């Protein structure tokens, strides 16, 4: 059972997502709020596995809420759910520890898949968002290749991480074992001096001077 917490100031959308989650086996909506001003208290009480986080909310916006959450919780998965697909919001979300970035027009069935993917270690993004992230990431290669000293295989693995692939999907895509994927990712983290997939992507984007 995946416990989901929602922060969304659009009442209609919040209700639709709540009905979707409560009506689907394997999901439990533990709370739904119009803003994330009390996110730490909410998480203390409700123990969510995954948070769906709007960005443009009154009081405390989603990126501010994400920053606050990460001061205490590093294991709760956060999917930004928004109408914004501009580079600045994407970068700020990833840089501050978001596990995925989805547009609100995402179909309900896909939303459920994305939540499951995040819970299992993936970094889901709506295809148009993934495309933008890849463009930003690709622009960093020439300037950071020497500093990071990544092997070609490590670059391939990092590229798939940016696209939101889980460890299992990376193994299947590159025809290597899961243990080999983990080994490559450990080396990537060491070379980039980071501790998570979101930090690795954020560092790649930051190197571009965003």
C-alpha positions as CSV (number, residue, x, y, z in Angstrom):
1,X,0.0,0.0,0.0
2,X,1.5,3.3,-1.1
3,X,0.5,6.2,1.2
4,X,0.0,9.4,-0.8
5,X,-0.2,13.0,0.5
6,X,-1.5,15.8,-1.8
7,X,-0.8,19.5,-1.7
8,X,-2.9,21.3,-4.3
9,X,-4.9,24.5,-4.0
10,X,-7.2,23.6,-6.9
11,X,-10.1,22.0,-5.1
12,X,-11.5,20.2,-8.1
13,X,-8.2,18.7,-9.1
14,X,-7.5,17.7,-5.5
15,X,-10.8,16.0,-5.2
16,X,-10.3,14.1,-8.6
17,X,-6.9,12.8,-7.5
18,X,-8.3,11.9,-4.1
19,X,-11.1,9.8,-5.7
20,X,-8.6,8.2,-8.1
21,X,-6.3,7.1,-5.3
22,X,-9.0,6.0,-2.9
23,X,-10.6,3.9,-5.6
24,X,-7.4,2.1,-6.7
25,X,-6.1,-1.0,-5.0
26,X,-2.6,-0.5,-3.7
27,X,-3.0,3.2,-2.9
28,X,-4.1,5.1,0.1
29,X,-4.6,8.9,0.2
30,X,-3.6,9.9,3.8
31,X,-4.2,13.6,3.4
32,X,-5.0,16.4,0.9
33,X,-4.4,20.1,1.7
34,X,-4.6,23.4,-0.2
35,X,-1.0,24.5,0.9
36,X,2.1,23.0,2.5
37,X,2.7,25.5,5.3
38,X,2.5,22.7,7.8
39,X,4.3,20.0,5.8
40,X,6.6,18.8,8.6
41,X,3.7,18.4,11.0
42,X,1.6,16.7,8.3
43,X,4.4,14.2,7.5
44,X,5.0,13.5,11.2
45,X,1.3,12.6,11.7
46,X,0.5,11.0,8.3
47,X,3.7,9.2,7.4
48,X,3.3,9.4,3.6
49,X,5.4,7.4,1.1
50,X,4.9,9.8,-1.8
51,X,3.8,13.5,-1.9
52,X,2.1,15.1,-4.9
53,X,3.2,18.7,-4.7
54,X,1.7,21.7,-6.6
55,X,4.2,24.6,-7.1
56,X,2.0,27.7,-7.3
57,X,0.1,27.7,-3.9
58,X,-0.7,30.5,-1.6
59,X,1.2,31.0,1.6
60,X,4.0,28.4,1.1
61,X,4.6,27.4,-2.5
62,X,5.7,23.9,-3.5
63,X,9.4,24.6,-3.9
64,X,9.5,26.3,-0.5
65,X,7.6,23.3,0.9
66,X,10.0,20.9,-0.7
67,X,13.0,22.7,0.8
68,X,11.4,22.6,4.2
69,X,10.6,18.9,3.9
70,X,14.2,18.0,3.0
71,X,15.4,19.6,6.2
72,X,13.9,16.6,8.0
73,X,12.8,13.9,5.6
74,X,15.1,12.6,2.8
75,X,13.2,9.3,2.2
76,X,9.7,10.6,1.3
77,X,9.3,10.7,-2.5
78,X,8.1,14.1,-3.9
79,X,6.5,14.4,-7.3
80,X,6.0,18.0,-8.4
81,X,2.6,18.2,-10.1
82,X,2.2,21.5,-11.9
83,X,1.2,23.4,-15.0
84,X,4.6,25.0,-15.1
85,X,7.2,23.5,-17.5
86,X,9.7,26.3,-17.6
87,X,13.4,25.5,-17.0
88,X,13.7,27.5,-13.8
89,X,11.0,25.6,-11.9
90,X,12.2,22.3,-13.2
91,X,15.8,23.1,-12.1
92,X,14.8,24.4,-8.7
93,X,12.6,21.4,-8.0
94,X,15.3,18.9,-8.9
95,X,18.0,20.9,-7.2
96,X,16.0,20.9,-3.9
97,X,15.3,17.1,-3.9
98,X,12.2,16.4,-6.0
99,X,12.0,12.8,-7.2
100,X,10.0,13.6,-10.3
101,X,8.2,16.4,-12.2
102,X,4.8,15.9,-13.8
103,X,2.4,18.2,-15.6
104,X,-1.2,18.4,-14.3
105,X,-2.5,17.2,-17.7
106,X,-1.0,13.8,-17.0
107,X,-3.6,11.1,-17.6
108,X,-4.9,9.4,-14.4
109,X,-3.5,5.9,-15.3
110,X,-0.1,7.4,-16.0
111,X,-0.2,9.3,-12.7
112,X,-0.7,6.1,-10.8
113,X,2.3,4.5,-12.7
114,X,4.5,7.5,-12.0
115,X,3.7,7.2,-8.2
116,X,4.6,3.5,-8.3
117,X,7.7,4.3,-10.2
118,X,8.8,6.9,-7.7
119,X,8.1,4.6,-4.8
120,X,10.3,1.9,-6.4
121,X,13.3,4.2,-6.9
122,X,12.5,5.8,-10.3
123,X,12.5,9.5,-11.1
124,X,9.4,9.9,-13.3
125,X,9.0,13.0,-15.5
126,X,6.3,13.9,-18.1
127,X,7.9,13.3,-21.5
128,X,8.0,17.0,-22.4
129,X,9.8,17.7,-19.1
130,X,12.3,14.9,-19.6
131,X,13.1,16.3,-23.0
132,X,13.9,19.7,-21.5
133,X,16.0,18.2,-18.8
134,X,18.0,16.2,-21.3
135,X,18.6,19.3,-23.4
136,X,19.9,21.1,-20.3
137,X,21.9,18.1,-19.3
138,X,23.4,17.6,-22.7
139,X,24.6,21.2,-22.7
140,X,26.8,20.5,-19.6
141,X,28.8,17.6,-21.1
142,X,31.5,19.6,-22.9
143,X,32.2,21.8,-19.8
144,X,32.1,19.1,-17.1
145,X,33.5,16.0,-18.8
146,X,37.0,16.7,-17.8
147,X,36.1,17.7,-14.2
148,X,33.9,14.7,-13.6
149,X,36.0,12.2,-15.6
150,X,33.0,9.9,-16.2
151,X,33.5,6.8,-18.4
152,X,31.3,6.4,-21.5
153,X,29.3,3.7,-19.6
154,X,28.9,6.0,-16.6
155,X,27.7,8.8,-18.9
156,X,25.1,6.3,-20.4
157,X,23.9,5.4,-16.9
158,X,23.7,9.0,-15.8
159,X,21.8,9.9,-19.0
160,X,19.2,7.2,-18.2
161,X,19.0,8.5,-14.6
162,X,18.1,11.9,-16.0
163,X,15.4,10.3,-18.1
164,X,13.8,8.8,-14.9
165,X,14.8,5.2,-15.4
166,X,14.8,2.9,-12.4
167,X,17.8,0.7,-11.6
168,X,16.0,-2.3,-13.1
169,X,15.2,-0.4,-16.3
170,X,18.8,0.8,-16.7
171,X,20.0,-2.7,-16.4
172,X,17.6,-3.9,-19.1
173,X,18.3,-0.9,-21.4
174,X,22.1,-1.4,-21.2
175,X,22.0,-5.3,-21.0
176,X,23.9,-5.3,-17.7
177,X,23.2,-6.8,-14.3
178,X,21.5,-4.9,-11.5
179,X,24.7,-5.2,-9.4
180,X,26.7,-3.6,-12.2
181,X,24.2,-0.7,-12.4
182,X,24.6,-0.1,-8.7
183,X,28.4,-0.2,-9.1
184,X,28.3,2.4,-11.9
185,X,25.9,4.6,-9.9
186,X,28.2,4.4,-6.8
187,X,31.1,5.6,-8.9
188,X,29.1,8.4,-10.5
189,X,28.0,9.6,-7.1
190,X,31.7,9.5,-5.9
191,X,32.9,11.5,-8.9
192,X,30.1,14.0,-8.7
193,X,30.3,14.2,-4.9
194,X,26.6,13.6,-4.4
195,X,24.4,11.1,-2.5
196,X,21.3,10.7,-4.6
197,X,19.9,10.6,-8.2
198,X,18.2,14.0,-7.7
199,X,21.5,15.5,-6.5
200,X,23.3,14.1,-9.5
201,X,20.8,15.6,-12.0
202,X,20.9,18.9,-10.1
203,X,24.6,19.1,-10.2
204,X,24.7,18.5,-13.9
205,X,22.2,21.3,-14.5
206,X,24.0,23.6,-12.0
207,X,27.2,23.1,-13.9
208,X,25.6,24.8,-16.9
209,X,25.2,28.0,-14.9
210,X,21.4,27.8,-14.4
